[in-house]
């Protein structure tokens, strides 16, 4: 019986051709995210793209799910996927998009551009005073995967001293970092940093790793950036740190809760720059191109009985 592949991505003709060439003889169905149905999910042997996790509980036929996201937290929860279902993610697709977004947020905060935009909206000609530079500053990158490494290269290129933090020991120091430590050193490294950038996945081990004690350890002139997962930050503690000027500012693309409710205190925090989890997605065309390439290679491997790339470990939440 031919295998069915459900693709839930905004593809063009050349993308579809690439996928279909990777698995000759497979039956492909393409659907927009807003048009996909639970029945489509139930009938698929392979799914490429993110679908509502709750629908997968009724999908015993599913052999492999290729996510279009780097994070997999919603899909590794107990009971979502059958034991035989292989889960792969799009690690490697988001480095440029997310890192550039973080970099833009950092410079906007350091140069107070968000404040000047507020003044512009109010038709005010106001000088906000001194600004800072990335050059010569210590940037702590927490999560040194594809996104973290890309961000480290950006800040290193403009003169930052880069310290990386990662889950596993590194065999070779990357050229974009001056030092790399394991996660158990995080708290002791925070006081050194002028910028703390978190690009960690959402796991039980990383949940609320940035809380009151972390913000208390940071310099009052330090900036905090988060484009990993909102659950890795104690939002109340972040609000408190911003309101008390315990830290200088925060650039936040992910929140907890998410979406951030209209009346939430974080919206009104001084020097908070908030975007609605849009640093990745498909806003940068390069991201979609990378995702399609990743999916096509894995589809070729799947069709030929080979080991897939970026398989997610259900215990750690990381891909291997």
C-alpha positions in Angstrom: 0.0 0.0 0.0 1.4 3.4 -1.0 2.3 5.7 1.9 0.5 9.0 2.3 2.4 12.2 3.1 0.5 15.2 4.5 2.5 18.5 3.9 1.4 21.5 6.0 3.7 24.2 4.7 3.2 27.3 2.4 5.0 25.7 -0.6 5.5 26.8 -4.2 5.6 24.4 -7.1 9.4 23.9 -7.0 9.2 23.0 -3.3 6.5 20.4 -4.0 8.6 18.9 -6.9 11.6 18.6 -4.6 9.6 16.7 -2.0 7.9 14.4 -4.5 11.3 13.6 -6.1 12.6 12.5 -2.7 9.9 9.8 -2.3 8.7 8.4 -5.7 5.5 6.5 -5.5 4.3 8.3 -2.3 0.9 10.0 -2.3 1.1 13.7 -1.3 -1.6 15.9 0.1 -0.9 19.6 0.6 -2.9 21.8 3.0 -2.6 25.2 4.5 -2.4 25.2 8.3 -5.8 26.8 8.7 -7.3 24.2 6.3 -5.8 21.0 7.6 -8.3 18.7 9.4 -8.1 16.0 12.1 -9.1 13.4 9.5 -6.2 14.4 7.2 -3.9 13.9 10.1 -5.4 10.6 11.0 -4.9 9.2 7.5 -1.3 10.2 7.1 1.7 7.9 7.3 4.1 10.9 7.2 3.4 14.5 8.2 5.7 17.4 7.2 4.8 20.5 9.2 3.3 21.3 12.6 -0.3 20.2 13.2 -2.3 20.5 16.5 -0.7 18.1 18.9 -4.0 16.9 20.3 -5.0 15.5 16.9 -1.9 13.2 16.9 -3.3 11.2 19.8 -5.7 9.6 17.3 -3.0 8.9 14.7 -1.7 5.4 15.3 -0.9 5.1 11.6 1.7 7.9 11.7 5.2 6.6 11.2 7.1 9.9 11.1 6.4 13.5 12.0 8.8 16.2 10.5 8.3 19.4 12.4 8.7 22.8 10.7 9.9 24.2 14.1 13.2 23.8 15.9 11.4 23.3 19.2 9.4 20.1 19.9 8.0 20.6 23.4 4.3 20.3 22.5 4.9 17.0 20.7 7.1 15.1 23.3 4.4 15.2 26.0 3.3 11.7 27.1 0.6 10.2 24.9 0.8 12.7 22.0 2.7 10.4 19.6 2.5 6.6 19.4 5.7 4.8 20.6 6.6 3.8 17.0 6.4 7.3 15.6 9.7 9.0 14.9 9.8 12.8 15.6 12.3 15.0 13.8 12.6 18.8 14.0 13.9 21.6 11.7 17.1 22.3 13.6 19.4 24.4 11.4 16.6 26.3 9.6 16.2 29.2 12.0 19.7 30.4 12.8 19.8 33.4 10.5 16.2 34.5 11.1 16.2 34.3 14.9 19.7 35.5 15.5 19.2 38.6 13.3 16.0 39.3 15.1 17.8 39.1 18.5 20.6 41.3 17.1 18.2 43.9 15.9 16.4 43.9 19.3 19.8 44.3 21.1 20.8 47.3 19.0 17.4 48.8 19.3 17.6 48.6 23.1 21.2 49.8 23.3 20.5 52.8 21.1 17.1 53.5 22.7 15.4 53.4 19.3 12.2 52.0 20.9 12.0 55.1 23.1 12.6 57.4 20.1 9.8 55.6 18.2 7.5 56.3 21.2 8.5 60.0 21.0 7.9 60.0 17.3 4.4 58.6 17.8 3.7 61.4 20.3 5.4 64.0 18.1 8.0 64.8 20.7 11.6 66.0 20.0 13.3 64.5 23.1 16.9 63.5 23.8 17.2 60.2 25.7 20.8 60.7 26.6 23.7 58.2 26.6 23.6 54.9 24.7 25.8 51.8 24.7 27.6 49.6 22.1 28.0 45.9 21.6 31.7 46.4 21.0 33.8 45.5 24.0 30.9 44.1 25.9 30.6 40.5 27.3 27.7 38.6 25.6 26.5 35.4 27.3 24.8 33.1 24.8 22.8 30.5 26.7 22.1 27.7 24.3 24.9 27.2 21.8 23.0 25.3 19.1 22.4 26.6 15.5 20.6 29.8 16.6 23.0 30.5 19.4 26.1 30.0 17.2 24.7 32.3 14.6 23.9 35.0 17.1 27.4 34.6 18.6 29.0 35.2 15.2 27.0 38.4 14.8 28.0 39.9 18.1 31.6 38.6 17.8 31.8 40.4 14.4 31.2 43.8 16.0 33.7 43.3 18.8 31.9 41.5 21.6 33.6 39.1 24.0 31.4 36.0 23.7 30.8 33.3 26.4 28.7 30.3 25.4 26.7 28.1 27.7 25.5 24.6 26.5 24.2 21.4 27.9 27.1 19.2 26.9 30.8 19.8 27.1 32.3 21.1 23.9 35.2 19.1 22.2 36.4 22.1 20.2 35.9 25.8 21.0 33.9 27.4 18.2 35.6 30.4 16.5 32.7 32.7 17.5 33.2 32.1 21.2 35.9 33.1 23.6 34.9 30.5 26.2 32.2 27.8 26.5 30.8 26.3 29.8 28.2 23.8 30.8 24.8 24.8 32.2 25.8 24.2 35.8 28.0 27.3 35.5 25.2 29.7 34.4 24.5 31.4 37.7 28.2 32.2 38.3 28.5 33.6 34.7 25.6 36.0 34.8 27.4 38.8 36.8 30.0 39.0 34.0 27.6 39.6 31.2 26.5 42.9 29.7 24.1 40.9 27.5 22.4 37.6 28.3 20.7 35.9 25.3 18.7 32.8 25.8 17.9 30.5 22.9 17.2 27.4 25.0 14.4 24.9 24.1 11.6 24.4 26.5 12.3 21.4 28.7 11.7 20.4 32.3 15.4 21.2 32.9 15.2 24.7 31.5 11.8 25.7 32.9 12.1 29.0 34.7 15.8 28.9 34.7 15.7 32.6 34.5 14.0 33.6 37.7 14.5 36.2 40.5 18.0 34.9 41.5 19.2 35.0 37.9 18.1 38.6 37.4 19.5 39.6 40.8 22.9 38.2 39.6 22.9 40.4 36.5 24.4 43.8 36.2 22.0 46.7 36.4 23.2 47.9 33.0 22.7 44.4 31.4 20.2 43.5 28.7 18.3 40.2 28.6 17.1 38.7 25.4 14.9 35.6 24.9 14.0 33.9 21.7 14.0 30.3 23.0 10.9 29.5 25.0 8.7 31.6 27.3 8.5 28.9 29.9 12.3 29.3 30.6 11.6 32.7 32.2 9.7 33.5 35.4 7.7 36.4 33.8 6.8 37.9 37.2 10.5 38.0 38.1 11.3 39.6 34.8 8.7 42.3 35.3 10.0 43.0 38.7 13.6 43.2 37.5 12.5 45.7 34.7 10.3 47.8 37.0 13.0 48.1 39.7 15.7 48.8 37.1 17.5 45.7 38.3 18.4 45.2 34.6 18.6 47.8 31.9 16.1 46.2 29.5 14.8 43.1 27.8 14.1 42.0 24.2 11.4 39.3 24.3 10.1 37.2 21.4 8.6 34.5 23.5 6.5 34.8 26.6 4.8 32.8 29.4 1.9 32.9 29.0 1.7 33.0 25.2 0.0 34.8 23.6 0.6 37.5 26.2 -2.8 38.8 27.5 -3.6 42.4 26.7 -3.7 43.4 30.3 -0.4 41.6 31.3 2.1 43.7 33.3 4.9 42.9 30.9 3.4 45.1 28.2 3.9 48.2 30.4 7.4 47.3 31.8 10.0 50.0 31.2 12.5 49.1 28.5 10.7 45.9 27.5 10.7 45.3 23.7 8.2 42.6 22.9 7.5 40.8 19.6 4.8 38.0 19.3 6.9 34.9 18.7 7.7 35.9 15.1 11.5 35.8 14.9 11.3 32.4 13.3 8.2 31.1 11.4 8.4 31.8 7.6 8.8 35.6 7.7 12.3 35.2 6.2 12.1 33.3 3.0 15.5 31.6 3.7 13.9 29.9 6.6 11.3 28.2 4.5 13.9 27.2 1.9 16.0 25.6 4.7 12.9 23.7 6.1 12.1 22.3 2.7 15.7 21.1 2.2 15.7 19.4 5.6 12.3 17.8 5.0 13.3 16.6 1.5 16.6 15.0 2.7 14.8 13.2 5.6 12.0 12.1 3.2 14.6 10.6 0.9 16.1 8.8 3.9 12.7 7.6 5.1 11.8 6.3 1.7 15.1 4.3 1.5 15.0 3.0 5.1 17.9 5.2 6.3 18.3 6.9 9.6 16.7 10.3 9.8 18.5 13.5 10.7 17.6 15.7 13.7 15.6 13.0 15.6 14.2 14.4 18.8 15.0 12.7 22.0 11.8 12.5 24.1 13.7 12.6 27.4 15.8 15.7 26.8 13.7 17.5 24.2 16.8 18.1 22.2 17.6 16.7 18.7 20.5 14.4 18.0 
